[in-house]
Amino acid sequence: MGTQVSGGVVVDQGEMTTSVNSLKTTVSELRTAAKNVEDNSWGAGRNGAESEAGRAYVDHGVRIAEGIERTVTWLKVWTTSTEATAEAIGNATVEFTEVDKNTARALDRTGAK
């Protein structure tokens, strides 16, 4: 059962909390994925002390390293975005239900006069 808010929209605070918690779980999984990719053993992809690619494949190794770096950046951005979304939904849900409860109480008091 939800709380009806302005415009006839019904906010089910329990379901919204479930959604927010699911997003928070996603944030945790994304952080783990970013860390796992970032902690890879590939290195910089250059031949030498970090001889990941081998002499004939230095350009390929560098491109792989750059791709891994872009993936880590993308995962971190996705994590931040998902975290912000979860927070915004959670805050909005509380705000919607509280504001409308207060409005309903005020209207009830006005109608009782």
C-alpha angles and dihedrals in degrees: 000000000000139000116252112231134184117314093024094286113148117216115200101201093193093054091044089052089051090052092048091049090050090053090049089053088051089052090054092048092048091050090052092048092049091049092048092051093043092050092053118136095233097096123187095328095237125130114247130054086359096044097174098136105031128232098288094047105046094121091050091048093051091049091050091050090049090049091051090049091051090049091053091049091049092049091050092050090048090050092052092046093049091047091051091048092052091049093047093049092047093049093044092050092053092043094048094049095044095046092048093046088053091046091049091050091049091049091048090053091048092048092049092060 
